[in-house]
Amino acid sequence: MKYIDQLRCNTTDHHQERAVPPVPAPQNRPPRIRPTRRRLPRALHPLLALTLAAAGLAAVPTSPAGARDGVPVAPLAANPYERGPAPTVASIEATRGPFAIAQTTVSASSVSGFRGGTIYYPTSTAEGTFGAVAISPGFTASQSSVAWLGPRLASQGFVVITIDTLSVYDQPASRGTQLLAAVDYLANTSTVRTRVDRNRLAVMGHSMGGGGSLSAANARPSLQAAIPLTGWHTVKNWSSVRVPTLVVGAENDTVAPVSSHSEPFYTSLPATLDKAYLELNTASHSAPTSPNVTVAKYSISWLKRFVDDDTRYEQFLCPAPRGSAIEEYRDTCPHS
């Protein structure tokens, strides 16, 4: 195997916790595929608001889907999954979002199905529970290669786990299974499980980890989003995926060239699926393994739009974004 990811680190086998300071639409389209989620139809939001107001209950906190175990929740909004203030270009490009965060290390011996990792999470529960994201590194790499995404995403209002895989040589399908084990751990048994909405889960990964995110999405259509970052996989046809997917490729990638990886991944996804293809201009295979504004801003927007169903972020995805950092962008706008 000639394929090698660049960054490595040692696995930490202990558990500790420390605070981190905050720092024109096409016509006659077929119906869009979206994963099933239990939610109040948008058409009923105004009626519910009027009913609550008439009863004098408009300011009474209510529980959005996923709130449980006594976690306090915010008052009912038109979209019960919205978290944080209205976004701006500056806010999605910032190194930290509006939420103060903390992190906790998960030892390999304390979990099964993957080799531990690091959880990053918002410290406040005032707005309710959060969607959760698991992120896998690539071939021969450890979680350090994707660690920058942990606080970046968590501070925008997600519970995030960056994982170490059972073996650094695990292939994409195995990494996909491990990503699913990681999101299940976050939602069901982790120390932050009460902060997680188990109905709003997503997967990401770099290189073979990106290929793993496609495998995970294919295996579990109830996921709300998948983001393969310069993904690598021997499987090229993903026509059975039903999860909104943002495929990120790099123009100068010689390990997973876009012509044989990211582009066929994207084109094979159903035309009726919410999907997008972002190709980073003059970037290499390792571009997503260090802080990258373009990767961050569109990953945040994709997760917010589909994990949180937050249409405030649609403006950053549709119409197709342009700029010097983007070689190419394809989409299926408008999103459902």
SVG drawing of the C-alpha trace seen along z (x, -y; Angstrom):
<svg xmlns="http://www.w3.org/2000/svg" viewBox="-56 -39 60 42">
<polyline fill="none" stroke="black" stroke-width="0.4" points="0.0,0.0 1.6,-3.2 -1.0,-5.3 0.2,-7.3 -1.3,-10.1 1.1,-12.6 0.3,-13.3 0.5,-10.9 0.2,-11.0 0.2,-8.6 -3.1,-7.5 -3.7,-8.7 -5.0,-5.9 -6.5,-8.0 -9.5,-10.1 -9.2,-13.7 -11.3,-16.8 -10.3,-20.4 -11.9,-23.7 -11.2,-25.3 -11.9,-29.1 -14.5,-30.3 -12.8,-32.1 -32.7,-30.0 -34.1,-26.8 -34.5,-24.0 -38.0,-23.1 -39.8,-19.8 -37.2,-18.2 -38.0,-14.8 -38.6,-14.7 -35.4,-15.1 -34.2,-12.3 -33.8,-13.1 -33.4,-10.9 -36.4,-10.4 -36.5,-12.7 -39.3,-13.1 -40.2,-16.8 -43.1,-19.2 -44.1,-20.2 -43.1,-23.7 -46.6,-24.6 -47.7,-24.0 -45.1,-26.2 -47.2,-29.4 -50.3,-27.7 -48.4,-26.2 -46.9,-29.6 -50.4,-31.3 -51.8,-28.5 -49.1,-28.9 -49.4,-32.7 -53.1,-32.5 -52.6,-30.2 -49.9,-32.4 -47.3,-29.8 -45.1,-31.4 -42.2,-31.9 -42.4,-28.5 -39.4,-26.3 -40.4,-23.2 -38.4,-20.1 -37.3,-19.8 -36.8,-16.3 -33.9,-14.6 -34.0,-16.5 -33.8,-14.0 -32.4,-13.2 -33.3,-16.6 -31.2,-18.7 -32.6,-22.2 -33.9,-23.4 -34.6,-26.7 -38.0,-28.1 -39.7,-26.7 -38.4,-28.3 -39.7,-28.0 -37.0,-25.5 -36.4,-23.6 -32.9,-22.6 -31.4,-26.0 -28.4,-26.7 -26.5,-29.9 -27.0,-33.4 -27.7,-34.2 -24.6,-33.3 -22.4,-35.6 -19.5,-35.0 -17.2,-36.1 -18.8,-33.7 -18.4,-30.6 -14.8,-31.6 -13.8,-32.3 -11.5,-29.9 -14.1,-29.6 -17.8,-29.9 -20.2,-31.4 -20.2,-28.4 -17.7,-28.0 -16.4,-24.4 -14.7,-21.7 -13.0,-18.4 -12.6,-15.0 -10.3,-12.2 -11.8,-8.7 -9.4,-5.9 -9.1,-2.9 -9.9,-0.5 -13.2,-2.2 -14.9,-1.7 -15.4,1.0 -15.7,0.7 -13.0,-2.0 -9.8,-2.9 -10.9,-5.9 -10.6,-9.5 -11.4,-13.0 -14.8,-14.6 -15.3,-18.3 -18.6,-19.7 -20.4,-23.0 -20.4,-23.6 -23.8,-25.3 -27.0,-23.3 -29.3,-26.4 -30.3,-25.9 -31.0,-22.2 -29.3,-19.2 -26.9,-19.2 -26.3,-17.2 -23.2,-14.9 -20.4,-14.3 -17.7,-11.6 -14.5,-12.2 -12.1,-9.5 -8.4,-10.0 -6.9,-8.4 -4.6,-5.5 -1.6,-5.3 -2.8,-8.5 -4.2,-9.1 -6.8,-11.5 -4.2,-14.3 -4.6,-14.7 -8.2,-15.8 -8.0,-17.3 -8.4,-20.9 -11.9,-20.2 -13.0,-19.2 -13.1,-22.6 -13.9,-24.3 -17.2,-22.4 -18.0,-22.1 -17.8,-25.8 -20.5,-26.2 -22.9,-24.0 -22.1,-20.3 -20.8,-17.5 -17.8,-16.1 -15.6,-13.1 -12.3,-12.7 -11.4,-9.0 -8.4,-6.7 -9.1,-3.6 -8.5,0.0 -5.5,0.1 -3.9,-2.7 -4.0,-0.3 -7.8,0.1 -9.5,-0.1 -12.4,-2.5 -15.2,0.0 -13.8,0.7 -13.4,-3.0 -17.1,-3.4 -18.1,-0.8 -16.0,-2.5 -17.5,-5.9 -20.9,-4.4 -19.7,-2.9 -18.3,-6.3 -21.6,-8.2 -23.5,-5.5 -21.1,-5.8 -21.6,-9.6 -25.3,-9.4 -25.8,-6.4 -23.0,-5.8 -20.5,-8.7 -20.2,-11.1 -21.8,-13.8 -24.7,-11.7 -27.3,-13.9 -26.1,-16.8 -26.6,-14.7 -29.7,-14.4 -29.5,-10.8 -31.7,-11.6 -29.2,-14.1 -25.9,-12.3 -23.3,-12.9 -19.9,-11.5 -16.8,-12.9 -13.3,-11.7 -10.1,-12.4 -8.8,-10.1 -9.7,-6.5 -11.6,-8.1 -13.5,-10.0 -14.2,-6.8 -15.3,-5.4 -17.8,-8.3 -19.4,-7.2 -19.5,-3.6 -21.2,-4.7 -23.7,-6.8 -24.5,-3.9 -25.0,-1.5 -27.1,-3.9 -29.5,-6.1 -30.8,-7.7 -27.6,-9.8 -28.3,-13.4 -25.0,-14.3 -21.7,-12.9 -18.6,-14.8 -15.7,-12.9 -12.6,-15.1 -10.3,-14.2 -11.8,-10.7 -10.2,-7.5 -12.2,-4.3 -12.0,-1.4 -15.8,-1.6 -16.8,-4.3 -20.6,-3.8 -22.6,-5.3 -26.0,-5.4 -27.7,-3.8 -26.7,-6.6 -29.6,-8.5 -27.7,-10.8 -27.0,-14.5 -23.4,-14.4 -20.8,-17.1 -17.8,-15.7 -14.6,-17.7 -11.8,-17.1 -8.4,-18.8 -7.2,-19.9 -3.6,-18.7 -4.4,-15.5 -2.0,-12.8 -3.0,-10.2 -6.8,-10.3 -7.0,-12.1 -10.4,-13.8 -10.8,-12.1 -10.8,-8.7 -12.2,-9.4 -14.1,-12.6 -15.7,-13.3 -17.0,-9.7 -18.2,-9.6 -20.2,-12.8 -21.6,-11.9 -22.7,-8.4 -24.8,-9.8 -28.5,-10.0 -29.5,-13.2 -32.4,-13.5 -30.1,-13.6 -29.0,-16.8 -25.4,-16.8 -22.5,-19.1 -19.0,-18.8 -16.3,-21.2 -12.9,-21.1 -10.2,-23.0 -8.1,-25.2 -4.4,-24.1 -4.7,-22.0 -3.1,-18.7 -4.4,-15.5 -3.4,-16.7 -5.3,-20.0 -8.0,-19.0 -5.4,-17.9 -4.6,-21.4 -6.8,-24.5 -8.4,-25.4 -11.0,-28.2 -12.7,-26.8 -13.0,-23.3 -14.3,-24.7 -16.9,-27.2 -18.6,-24.8 -18.4,-21.8 -20.1,-24.0 -22.7,-25.2 -23.5,-21.7 -23.8,-20.3 -25.9,-23.2 -28.2,-22.9 -28.7,-19.2 -28.0,-18.1 -29.8,-21.1 -32.1,-21.7 -31.1,-25.4 -32.0,-27.2 -30.1,-30.3 -27.0,-28.5 -28.5,-27.9 -27.2,-31.3 -23.6,-29.9 -24.4,-26.9 -27.0,-28.1 -26.3,-29.6 -23.1,-27.8 -20.2,-29.5 -17.3,-31.0 -13.9,-32.4 -10.2,-32.0 -10.0,-29.0 -12.6,-27.1 -11.6,-25.3 -15.1,-23.9 -18.4,-23.6 -21.3,-21.5 -24.7,-21.2 -28.3,-20.2 -29.7,-23.5 -32.2,-24.3 -31.9,-22.0 -35.0,-20.2"/>
</svg>
